[in-house]
Amino acid sequence: MSQYDPNRINHLSLDSASGPAADESTNPASFQTQCQSDHDREIPEVDLLSPLTLRGVTFRSRIAMSPMCMYSSEDGFANDFHLVHLGSRAIGGTGLVIVEATAVTAEGRISPADMGIWKDEHIEPLARIARFLESQGAVPGIQLAHAGRKASCDRPWNGGRSLKNAAEGGWPVVGPSPLPFDMGDPVPQPLSAEDIERCIAAWEAATRRALGAGFKVIELHAAHGYLMHEFLSPISNQRTDEYGGSLENRMRLLLRLAGRMRQIIPQELPLFVRISATDWVKGGWDIEQSIVLCRELQSRGVDLIDVSSGGATPDAKIPVSKGYQIPFARRIREEAQIRTGGLGLITDPQQADEIITSGEADLVFIGRELLREPYWAIKAQHALGEEPAWPIQYGYAVKRRAK
């Protein structure tokens, strides 16, 4: 494990001819200033509507659409619903639109109706979505995932129960250890060393397919009690080999995977990782371990940590409230010296703007509120005193005209 130097910020290939020009995204001094100085509340350095450049990708604002499972695929394929669902948020002004958790293997789906990217045939329907998102000014992103022991479940509106056998439409589940998520759930088959190598290969293949589909941001899902989080948390990982026990061992798989994905992803494109900053359970994964992990991810070329929490156990007591996860994003940003995305019951543009102007996060991920209001980003422009940037097809009809 690398030794952490609080004065060091490591960006891959910043001095190479192929790397991006020095700007906010690659200038360590600029980043440290933003992290460590108080912002002028009257004239902030950046706000919610400011562009953000990471490597060679520029987001038109700091507003991102969280990946949210729609449970509306057949055999993993994206379809017209996904095109309209995601495309409407791009038309609505969102800066980054991330496709829902997309399974790297068929067995890694949460439900039989999950999106997938485990075969080449999945590429073109996803490419259609990525092309449209980009045509509307949004950056297209995708979250790659494996559900681990939380796989093989029914759709949530059917109750979300585990599907315990093939007759129910389910399949065997895997995990780091033979510990079910909840009482009555199937006991996962522990991944062997050979299984882990096959799993990494599946993520690598999925990464190449995502790039082939035209996505400009790839996010590795290591949160919410799914497979990568299962290896991190002592609640779900009781292995005695090199992938269990110490923090270094429990981080090993995720760090290996992030490094392999970074090697595949072009230097001009960013890599995100979503983590659960805490399990909200004594003896589980916590913010202190998350900070160590994020330092290591930063040293391997990860560009932003999408900071969520929970999901490792069904009995966690989570103090849900507006912005309840934002303090985790701030600590990781400041102490691990890596950019972060903040999320968690963010509904108000002023609240979202304050998260950015106060230096708590670099992106604000909007989830359920974007389900309620696809044009949230345009309405945020109006609320924050900017002229709403309606798409041209709408703007001539709805913009206020000067008298």
C-alpha positions in Angstrom: 0.0 0.0 0.0 1.4 3.4 -0.9 2.4 5.8 1.8 0.1 8.8 2.0 1.6 12.3 1.8 -0.9 15.0 2.6 1.0 17.4 0.3 0.9 15.1 -2.7 -1.9 15.0 -5.2 -1.2 12.4 -7.9 -2.8 12.8 -11.3 -1.9 10.2 -13.9 0.0 11.3 -17.0 -0.5 15.0 -16.4 2.9 15.7 -18.0 2.3 13.4 -21.0 1.7 14.8 -24.4 -1.7 13.0 -24.5 -2.8 14.4 -21.2 -5.2 17.4 -20.9 -3.9 20.9 -20.7 -3.4 22.4 -17.2 -6.7 23.8 -15.9 -8.9 23.4 -12.9 -9.1 19.6 -13.4 -5.3 19.1 -13.4 -3.8 21.9 -11.4 -3.0 20.6 -7.8 -2.6 24.0 -6.4 -6.0 25.1 -7.7 -7.6 22.0 -6.2 -6.0 22.5 -2.8 -7.1 26.1 -2.8 -10.7 25.1 -3.4 -10.6 22.4 -0.8 -8.8 24.3 1.9 -9.9 27.9 1.7 -13.2 29.5 2.7 -15.3 30.6 -0.2 -16.5 34.2 -0.6 -20.3 33.8 -0.1 -21.0 36.9 -2.2 -18.8 36.0 -5.1 -17.9 32.3 -4.9 -15.1 30.8 -6.9 -17.5 28.2 -8.3 -21.2 27.6 -7.9 -23.7 24.9 -8.9 -24.0 26.3 -12.5 -20.2 26.5 -13.1 -18.6 24.2 -15.6 -16.3 21.5 -14.3 -13.5 19.9 -16.3 -12.1 16.5 -15.3 -9.3 15.3 -17.5 -10.6 16.0 -21.0 -14.3 16.1 -20.2 -16.2 19.3 -19.4 -19.6 19.2 -17.6 -21.8 22.2 -18.3 -22.8 22.4 -14.6 -22.2 20.7 -11.3 -25.6 18.9 -11.5 -25.4 15.1 -12.1 -28.2 12.6 -12.3 -27.6 9.7 -10.0 -27.7 6.2 -11.5 -31.1 4.8 -10.5 -32.3 1.3 -11.3 -35.5 1.2 -13.4 -35.9 -2.6 -13.4 -37.2 -2.3 -17.0 -34.8 -4.4 -19.1 -35.2 -7.8 -20.7 -32.1 -9.9 -20.8 -30.1 -6.8 -19.9 -31.0 -4.7 -22.9 -31.7 -1.0 -22.8 -34.9 0.0 -24.6 -37.1 2.9 -25.6 -38.1 3.5 -22.0 -34.4 4.1 -21.0 -33.9 6.4 -24.0 -36.8 8.6 -23.0 -36.2 8.4 -19.3 -32.5 9.4 -19.5 -32.9 11.6 -22.5 -35.5 13.8 -20.9 -33.0 14.7 -18.1 -30.4 15.7 -20.7 -33.0 17.9 -22.4 -33.8 19.3 -18.9 -30.3 20.7 -18.5 -28.5 18.1 -16.3 -24.8 18.3 -16.8 -24.0 14.6 -16.3 -26.5 11.8 -16.8 -25.4 8.4 -15.5 -27.1 5.2 -16.7 -28.3 3.0 -13.9 -26.3 0.1 -12.3 -25.4 -2.0 -15.3 -24.4 -5.6 -14.6 -21.1 -6.8 -15.7 -22.4 -10.4 -15.6 -25.8 -11.9 -15.8 -25.4 -13.3 -12.3 -24.5 -9.9 -11.1 -27.9 -8.4 -11.6 -30.0 -7.3 -8.7 -33.1 -8.5 -10.5 -33.9 -10.3 -13.8 -35.0 -6.9 -15.1 -31.7 -5.1 -14.6 -29.7 -3.4 -17.3 -26.7 -5.4 -18.5 -23.4 -5.0 -20.4 -22.1 -8.6 -20.2 -22.3 -9.2 -24.0 -21.5 -7.3 -27.1 -25.1 -7.2 -28.2 -25.8 -4.8 -25.3 -23.6 -2.1 -26.8 -25.7 -0.6 -29.6 -28.9 0.1 -27.5 -26.7 1.8 -24.9 -24.8 3.7 -27.7 -28.1 5.1 -28.9 -28.7 6.5 -25.4 -25.1 7.9 -25.1 -25.4 9.6 -28.5 -28.6 11.3 -27.6 -27.5 12.4 -24.2 -24.4 14.0 -25.8 -26.5 15.6 -28.5 -28.4 17.5 -25.8 -25.3 18.8 -24.1 -25.1 16.3 -21.3 -22.1 14.1 -20.6 -23.1 10.5 -20.9 -22.0 8.2 -18.0 -22.6 4.6 -17.0 -22.3 2.8 -13.7 -20.8 -0.7 -13.9 -22.0 -3.1 -11.1 -22.2 -6.5 -9.6 -24.8 -7.2 -6.9 -22.9 -10.0 -5.2 -25.0 -11.6 -2.4 -27.8 -9.0 -3.0 -28.5 -10.4 -6.5 -31.4 -12.6 -7.7 -34.3 -10.5 -6.3 -37.7 -9.6 -7.6 -38.5 -6.1 -8.8 -39.1 -3.7 -5.8 -42.7 -3.0 -6.7 -43.3 -6.7 -6.4 -41.8 -6.7 -2.9 -38.1 -7.2 -3.8 -37.9 -10.6 -2.1 -35.0 -12.9 -3.0 -35.6 -15.3 -5.8 -34.2 -18.5 -4.2 -34.2 -20.9 -7.2 -34.7 -21.2 -10.9 -38.4 -22.0 -10.6 -38.8 -18.5 -9.1 -36.7 -16.9 -11.8 -33.6 -16.7 -9.6 -30.0 -18.0 -9.7 -27.1 -18.8 -7.3 -25.5 -15.8 -5.7 -21.9 -15.1 -4.8 -19.9 -13.1 -2.3 -16.7 -12.9 -0.4 -18.0 -15.2 2.4 -21.0 -17.6 3.0 -23.0 -14.9 4.8 -26.5 -14.1 3.5 -27.6 -10.5 3.4 -30.8 -11.1 5.5 -32.4 -14.0 7.3 -33.9 -16.4 4.8 -31.8 -15.1 1.9 -29.7 -17.6 -0.1 -26.2 -18.3 1.3 -23.7 -16.9 -1.2 -21.0 -19.1 -2.7 -17.6 -17.6 -1.7 -15.6 -16.5 -4.6 -12.4 -18.5 -5.1 -9.2 -16.9 -6.3 -10.0 -18.2 -9.8 -13.5 -16.7 -9.5 -12.1 -13.3 -8.5 -9.9 -13.3 -11.6 -12.9 -14.1 -13.8 -14.8 -11.3 -12.1 -12.1 -8.8 -12.8 -12.0 -10.0 -16.4 -15.8 -9.4 -16.6 -15.4 -5.8 -15.4 -12.6 -5.2 -17.9 -14.8 -6.5 -20.7 -17.7 -4.4 -19.5 -15.4 -1.3 -19.4 -14.4 -1.8 -23.0 -18.0 -2.2 -24.1 -19.0 0.9 -22.2 -16.3 2.8 -24.1 -17.4 1.3 -27.3 -20.9 2.6 -26.6 -19.5 6.1 -26.3 -19.8 6.8 -22.6 -17.5 9.6 -21.4 -17.6 8.8 -17.7 -17.4 5.3 -16.2 -18.4 4.8 -12.6 -17.4 1.7 -10.6 -20.2 0.7 -8.2 -18.6 -0.1 -4.8 -21.5 0.9 -2.5 -24.8 -0.2 -1.1 -23.9 -3.6 0.0 -23.1 -4.9 -3.5 -20.1 -7.1 -4.4 -17.2 -4.6 -4.1 -18.7 -3.1 -0.9 -19.1 -6.7 0.4 -15.3 -7.2 0.2 -14.7 -3.9 1.9 -17.0 -4.4 4.9 -16.1 -6.7 7.9 -19.9 -7.3 8.1 -19.9 -9.3 4.8 -16.2 -10.3 4.5 -14.8 -12.9 6.9 -12.2 -14.3 4.5 -8.8 -15.5 5.8 -6.9 -15.2 2.5 -5.3 -12.1 0.9 -8.8 -10.6 0.3 -10.0 -10.6 3.9 -9.0 -9.6 7.5 -7.0 -6.4 7.5 -8.1 -3.2 5.9 -5.3 -3.6 3.3 -6.6 -7.0 2.3 -10.3 -6.0 2.2 -9.4 -3.1 -0.1 -7.3 -5.3 -2.4 -10.0 -6.4 -4.9 -11.4 -2.9 -5.4 -8.0 -1.3 -5.7 -6.9 -4.0 -8.2 -10.1 -3.5 -10.2 -9.9 0.3 -10.2 -6.3 0.1 -11.4 -7.2 -2.3 -14.2 -10.1 -0.1 -15.3 -7.9 3.0 -15.3 -5.5 1.2 -17.6 -8.3 0.5 -20.1 -10.0 3.9 -19.9 -8.3 6.6 -22.1 -6.4 9.2 -20.2 -8.7 11.9 -21.4 -11.8 10.3 -19.7 -12.5 10.3 -16.0 -13.1 7.3 -13.7 -15.5 7.6 -10.8 -16.1 5.2 -7.9 -19.3 5.2 -5.8 -18.7 4.1 -2.2 -20.7 3.8 0.9 -18.8 6.0 3.4 -20.2 4.1 6.3 -22.3 1.0 7.0 -24.0 2.9 9.9 -23.3 -0.2 12.1 -20.7 -0.6 14.8 -17.8 -2.8 13.7 -18.7 -2.2 10.0 -17.2 -0.1 7.3 -16.8 3.5 8.4 -15.6 7.0 7.3 -12.1 6.5 8.6 -11.6 3.4 6.5 -13.2 5.2 3.6 -10.7 8.0 3.7 -7.8 5.5 3.6 -9.5 3.8 0.7 -10.0 7.0 -1.2 -6.4 8.0 -0.8 -5.5 4.7 -2.5 -8.1 5.2 -5.2 -6.7 8.6 -5.9 -3.2 7.3 -6.3 -4.5 4.8 -8.9 -6.0 7.5 -11.1 -9.6 7.7 -9.9 -10.9 11.2 -10.5 -14.0 11.5 -8.3 -15.6 9.6 -5.4 -19.4 9.5 -5.5 -20.2 9.4 -1.8 -23.2 7.5 -0.6 -23.7 5.3 2.5 -25.4 2.2 3.9 -26.6 -1.0 2.2 -24.4 -3.6 3.9 -27.0 -4.8 6.4 -30.8 -4.6 6.6 -30.8 -3.5 10.3 -28.7 -0.3 10.0 -30.2 2.7 11.7 -29.6 5.5 9.2 -30.3 9.1 10.3 -31.9 10.2 7.0 -32.3 13.9 6.6 -31.6 16.6 3.9 -28.0 16.3 2.9 -27.2 13.8 5.5 -24.3 12.3 3.5 -22.7 15.6 2.6 -20.4 15.7 5.6 -18.8 12.5 4.4 -18.2 14.0 1.0 -16.5 17.0 2.5 -14.2 14.9 4.8 -13.1 12.7 1.9 -12.6 15.7 -0.3 -10.4 17.4 2.2 -8.6 14.5 3.8 -8.1 12.2 0.8 -7.5 15.2 -1.6 -9.8 13.9 -4.2 -12.9 15.4 -5.8 -16.2 14.2 -4.5 -19.9 14.0 -5.5 -22.4 14.8 -2.8 -25.9 13.2 -2.6 -28.7 12.4 -0.2 -32.2 14.0 -0.2 -31.0 17.1 -2.1 -34.1 18.8 -3.5 -33.6 22.5 -3.4 -31.3 24.5 -5.8 -30.1 26.8 -3.0 -29.1 23.8 -0.9 -27.3 22.2 -3.9 -25.5 25.5 -4.6 -24.3 25.9 -1.1 -22.8 22.4 -1.2 -20.7 23.5 -4.1 -19.8 27.1 -3.0 -18.8 25.9 0.5 -16.4 23.4 -0.9 -18.2 20.3 0.4 -18.3 18.6 -3.0 -17.5 19.1 -6.7 -20.7 17.6 -8.1 -24.2 17.3 -6.7 -25.9 14.1 -7.5 -29.7 14.4 -7.8 -31.8 11.3 -7.6 -35.5 11.1 -6.7 -36.0 14.8 -7.3 -35.0 14.3 -10.9 -37.6 11.6 -11.1 -40.2 14.1 -9.9 -38.9 16.9 -12.1 -36.9 16.1 -15.3 -36.3 19.9 -15.8 -34.8 20.4 -12.3 -31.6 21.8 -13.7 -33.3 24.4 -15.8 -35.5 25.4 -12.9 -32.3 25.7 -10.8 -30.9 28.1 -13.3 -34.0 30.3 -12.9 -33.9 30.0 -9.1 -30.2 31.0 -9.0 -30.7 34.1 -11.2 -29.6 32.8 -14.5 -31.5 32.8 -17.8 -32.9 29.2 -18.1 -31.2 27.4 -21.0 -34.2 25.8 -22.6 -33.6 23.5 -25.6 -34.2 25.5 -28.7 -37.3 23.5 -29.6 -38.9 24.7 -26.3 -37.2 28.0 -25.7 -38.8 30.2 -28.3 -42.2 29.3 -26.7 -41.5 29.4 -23.0 -38.7 32.0 -22.5 -39.8 35.3 -21.1 -39.5 37.9 -23.8 -38.1 41.4 -23.1 -40.9 44.0 -23.2 
